[in-house]
Structures are given as C-alpha cells and as structure tokens.
Amino acid sequence: MGSALMTRARKTPGRVAFVGSGPGDTGLLTVRARDLLAKAELVVTDPDVPSEVVALVPDGVEIRPAVGDPADVAKDLVTEAKNGHAVVRLVAGDPLTLDSVVKEAQAVSKTTIAFDVVPGVPAGTAVPAYAGVALGAVHTEADVRGVTDWASLAAAPGTLVLHATGSHLAEAASSLVENGVAPQTPVAVTADGTGFGQRTVDTTLASLAADAGDLGGPLVVTVGSAVAGRAKLSWWESRALYGWRVLVPRTKEQAGAMSDRLHSHGAIPVEVPTISVEPPRSPAQMERSVKGLVDGRYQWVVFTSTNAVRAVWEKFREFGLDARAFSGVKIACVGESTAAKVRSFGIIPELVPSGEQSSEGLLADFPPYDDILDPVDRVLLPRADIATETLAAGLRDRGWEIDDVTAYRTVRAAPPPADTREMIKSGGFDAVCFTSSSTVRNLVGIAGKPHARTLVACIGPQTAETAREFGLRVDVQPEEANVPALVDALAQHAARLRAEGALPPPRKTKRLRRS
C-alpha cells in the first residue's frame, strides 16, 4: 500500500521542446511552435530571438535566458522537465543548424527526458524569398563568418546563399573572383531579412564591399544569375506602405485589426491609445432598455459603433440572455464594420446604409414611422456618451420616439511617451489614421497636432470634418467607412504619389517591436 501511494505521488516528467523561431517575421513561426509556446510552463530563450516571438509567451509563464555553455543549459532544461514542467528551448532560426543547440539536444538525449525538435523556417531560403530571389531547385548555402572553403563554394552549382556580416563581404568577393566567379555576377545583400525594416542592396561581386559593407547585423548574401530577376518578384519591400511609420490612435481594444491591415501593406504601425471605453456611470438606463427589448417595447435598435454592440451584448450576458432577445426587433447599423460585429453574434441586420456609411447615410435609408404598418413607434439608440445628436434628431423627424441611451463612456487616455509626442509634432510619422471624431480630438489633446507633412487619413465625413476643424489637411477618405477600406485607401494613395514621383522611395528603418 505504501509503495502504491509513493508511486502515485511521483511527478510525471515534462518534456523539452527545442523550438526554432525562424528568420524573424512572426508570420513564419510554425503552427507547432505556436502551440508549444501557448502550453509552455517555462521558456528558455536566446537574446537574438525576435521580441515579437517572445511576446507570444502567455502572461505568467517564466521566460529565462539561456546562460552558460551547452552542458549547463541542457542540465537546466532536464532539471525543470524532471520537476514536471513543459519546457520550451526557444532559439532564433532553426535549432539543429546551430552548433551550440545541437550540443544541448545531444546532452538531453542522454537522459530519460523526452524531447521534441520543431524546426524553424531557415533564413537561407526565407530571406531570399522575401527579397524576391528565386533560388530554384539547386542552390548552395554556407556560413562564411568562419573558415571557408572558397574553391568548393566557387565551383558549387546554382545560386550561392552566404551568411555573413558587413566585415566579411570584401573577403567573400575577392575569394570568389580568385576562384573563377565572374566579377560582374549579380549579388543581392539583405539586412534584417523578413523583418519590418528589411533592406536589400543590389550589386555585383566587384562592388560588393563598397555598396553593402556598411550594412549592420547578420546579412544574407545571394550570388548568381537568379538575382537578376529579383525586381519582378520583390513582393515584401515593394508594398505600398513599406517602411512607413503609421500612427494608430484608437482604443486599445480596437487597434489590432488596423495594425494587422497596415502590416499587410508593409507599414510599421505605432499604436497610441487615445480613448478608453468604460461602462456608463449608472447602469439603470441600459438595464431598463434591455428589459424593454425583452418586453417588445422597441421596433428598431440602431447601432452606431462596434462598442455599442459590445456593450449591449455584455448586458445580455449579465442577465443570462442571448440573441433570442432580439426576436421581433429590427436592427440597423451605421456602417459595415458595425454590421459585421452584429453578424458575429448570429444576427443579420435589416438595414445598413446603401450609400454613405454615416449617420446621414443611415437616415437617408431609414423608413418613416407608419402608424398602420409599424406595431410600435419606439427606437432604441445605444451609443457613446459624447455622440452627436444628428441621428436622434433625424429619427424623430421621421416620426419615431427615441430612447437615447448611454451604452458606454469614452474617457481620454493618458499621454503617450515623450518620444512619441515628439515624433507626432516633428513629422516622424508618415501617416495617421483617424477612425472617429473622438480620436482626432483626444490625440490632439494628449499629444498635440500631427505635423503638416504627415498624411492624414479619416474613416468618414464626420471624422474628416473634425480633423479640418483642428486645422489638419485630410488626404485620404475611403468610399466605405470601415477600417480595411481606410487602410487600403491610404496604401493606394501612397502608391499613386510614389508613381507620380511625389514621394521618395521607402526609407531605411530600424527594426521596431510590434505593439
């Protein structure tokens, strides 16, 4: 009996996973790597793992630097796994292509602890792909930061892919030429490969050191005829907003979708919370409104924002209600983004503006009250505490009784850091995207007015009008008032200006941490 109890009390050993973070872009992190990071109880990492990857580790999980020689690191990994922990050994690049990590894995393999190896996308193929170099089926990869057999490399078939730093370029060029490679062979040198500040220099072996020797950090150098076709396949650095710093003044909850869209066009979004969404000071109004929905008090509910939709659903959950509470009630939305939020709860809105997506656009399509056809004459309008009266007044003009209810409050956020405020005022941002009048007012209030050379994009006519009231020049306004259309319109505007020669090429940027 005692023996059985002792057996049950023993800890089940954990596992060690050697996980590669890939070449830099978090989008290249494998699904398996993300799963293991999400379930990790300890992450042991190297300093060169991109901060964007480390940021994926769940809150509360210990992140420990790998300290000491491979034997010391392996001993630490094994000890933690024997204590029952799921341990991730996170490394930059691909684990078993790094000599020190290979030694760690070999040391762990000599113990009783089970281990996994999750390869990272190798920089030797990913970086040329992001630079537009098609390596083809035959290519040769080598790290020339140590002793190198240049004669074998010069004779190797296909494109050469060399890992180097700026200080190695002169030796690489001269050694390859001495061993028979033509001086005019095309070369592409990429710094910060797959990162937001990736920069590729086109040159030849003869000019390699002179043209690219000042590039910092690890470099991927591709040598061969495949480089000559790079311009047609250069998809990463040729995006419309590549290298642009774009200010995203939004609520913290809403910034993610815009930042992701900006990333897809090559921009570096910098999120500055300008407003915080909070519940109304008194919940009584909203509670009466929800009761009225259940009791059939309303013919219509008009949502003017995704925050209003979220506020009503939170109140539903509080009372144990679901979408059935909208039975018999018609729903109108001021724009497509709001309508999409409603649809996410399984409800199809009856009315979305067919023209301008604004309060005026909704009023243009909203039916007047008909005392014969409409069973009740009341409309619920849940909205922000600072919303304008335009919509409520227009609905009253159409014969409707309005319950104008404060669903949420918008509170001005704290000022951003001093360096961000200075960038805003001095033109350090290439563009700013405003999604509401309140973001305009609050940004100016907490950080100052954006510099005149910063392009201003506004989601709709009311936001644009507010921007002009503050003396800003509105450069971009999409036809549809939603975030994807706003970002796409900014990208199209930038591409048009660049094609006309009104903008310089994308500027060189430092690698920035994603918000």
Steps between C-alpha positions, in 0.01 A plus 500: 500500500776743593685422178186571294449833675858599432463409133192718464677790674786510253495784252448415137804630312446778250651528153759728347421653161777658294302760302630712214356852471590527131668792324313786671150554363255357756276402210757231417481339843364148456162392638677239714729767645204722592322206664800412713557863604133526601532190723849568637560524874858625452668660197879508481600742228794663326546880473479493118147353494277781364307678774181454296535122542577523872186715537292195402587328829189512724496737796627341818731252329864536605738609224856411594818585304721212392812548713828308486646246262278238327552248783377753759196595293411135439531422873257783577252375238512143633461610864188702420351219292563247782301736725205446270523818292436539128819674390555683172858573395437788261775584252531737206491332161503121481612304811713224352694734272656673804801312638441601863136392490598171335724435802212584735271256319766228509542550875123478559482186285732321744245540781158342556318823407297492179562782255364647178666703225290755315693641202481868422465626144869534397629848422698361207180445301260744668709815467570460126128430452410823684758682285346361179786265411376169358765250609358213296559132568880524513681740733784488749495652847800580720591708803813696406552659843762233577749290307365452145592273211469766230611274217214256570250783533609658171452166325162425661199482266209744510461814706725556801335602828756636744451598864734786584543842657617819333860435603507170307383636165838613365659160566198317354510701178874476444514129586217405266651705215844344561340158468337571168166673562451796264538844665172621342294215649180651651480510880217592738583581862212500748508643852228437761360228277120444528485786753305824471822684425632254241732666250652338191793648309554395136860492389767275341795311643732778376308766699378286790709646782460858382120482459402283798792501742328751730192284559468394862401175663484153345477509121376251243694532174367333185741465209410389148287558194176449697560838663450675166125420506448635850316817401198311364466280809584755771164485679602588858690827454281620209177529702334839488563597864828315545711657773234760587436579863126542537340640813198300619304711751226263611354332804732227622234236427460606135860561392588143402295471181636827360859413589470161331363664184780758501756220538359332191588813301849515651447775756629516856198594712555682828192471721418795725190443715300823499173387655400235747154346481330469839147410620254784565511650849147378571388162360129574549436635147655200329322256732161658419582487129587130509177429688316702233655286226372185665155654558456613137531871570710570186446472125865577419841493664754727330867422559746780422825320592652165584541624857122547527445144376752369751339697786153360429630142477688537827175609663325201338754262655453668834127415488546153349357603162610418146410600143141383548436821693501676159207293376254731325738798515660645186867598511667785313876562490674823405771321301640168384747456788217537750285264295782244497510511881125436513531210254771346719223435754290319242263786413451654156427876512196618306655832406852616414543826301505441126696821444715699742575298811423763760207628703385700197530194277291293739235772525477513121387135499311483830122459453260752656268380772177357360220481759327227299793272411723551805374326818700734729653840441811484716870469403780406738820695431786369721808713445799682648457774755661754264314408181341775291123561487478470120361147492253539786363826356464349151311197632262726690439697181389170345237454768680263734518519879862461609651343813843662477706291744861533610640150439862589573723790591812609316776628727813673378811286541827604661755679278740276303874495582700817432683355198167409336364850562812646343461274193139613462589868510821479294376285210653172616186320383428462130124476555228495764171309474201651681195279552271742686464864596593410858836355391578831327404709802673276751823456305538876463411537868751251638782523246461807281412554133676277243764674286391641163704244306318208665229362270158501667250222427145522640247218504195709411357850442435587865852400601641697206297807599635484856857466368456811288360689800834434668687637201603168350514432127301184419682303231308172497135407557373159381169447323394254771534594865685198642852420611608277206378757249678780688836321502465385139417855390813629675709234322349590162567871565864429591549281192355772277721770651809282461414422138469873436839562661346698785644269766854374559560123498433320831747623756736278694350407835619346819334183617215594733312285745143427401245647732 
